[in-house]
């Protein structure tokens, strides 16, 4: 899964030549064998490296506060959204829904690396949701729909149909 | 093209449109008594939404008027909505309730990018005195409003022209 995410990220960043990755251990942790220096290990480490290589440092946040928020969500993506159990899904969606109530992007008003990485990871969960659940987690759905239409992000992933108007009476407000 | 802006009643939506298209359309903005937009000797516009419509059509590549006929119609809907529903005080809360419902599943009002719809609704709220106190009860409108307010063209216009600062 991580290799696919890194390849999508490379395409989003318009990196000219794709890197070669290997995986390590039974958790299939991605490893980037770098020409100059020691190998880079782990999804977030490699992703941050690719962002710097593409000269897009703003994707890691442009203030001390937003940099910390980006790191927080990158860590969330690899810890909470890695090998989660089915019964965790509701909690994940509930927390995320509450958090995104007053935000357009994960780090606030700016698109950062946290958004595409979270989008890649949460895609299978959102794909499985019923129409009514998508409306229940309305903030997650809105954020997800925005990111999947964000120029250059979606790539190999199938689009998720999102209704743009509410159809169920709002009982959870 | 010469654009004169009334200082006592600045046409925020037209100023925002001018700010958005300034890379592709040459407009010089001056301050004066009345809002006037000179296209040629024979043609001029005086009201904010005509001016912003004209500017949006002058720069079709920016997509400010939507990407297709459906979106154009939606943009027209929101231009009318902001002129009629967001200016008169009594039913502002009702209008905000409708807006809140629509914005729950959208980042921008029309399509997936910024359009005149966002500019005009933002401008109408920005100059509405009731909005700051009512804003807290409408979380989706509030999120959308502060998101736009953080974008460069909105900061530029807001700092320079809006009297109703938040």
Interface residues (C-beta under 8 A of the other chain):
Chain A: X101 X102 X103 X104 X109 X135 X138 X139 X141 X142 X143 X145 X146 X149 X150 X162 X163 X164 X165 X166 X170
Chain B: X101 X102 X104 X105 X106 X107 X112 X139 X142 X143 X144 X146 X147 X150 X151
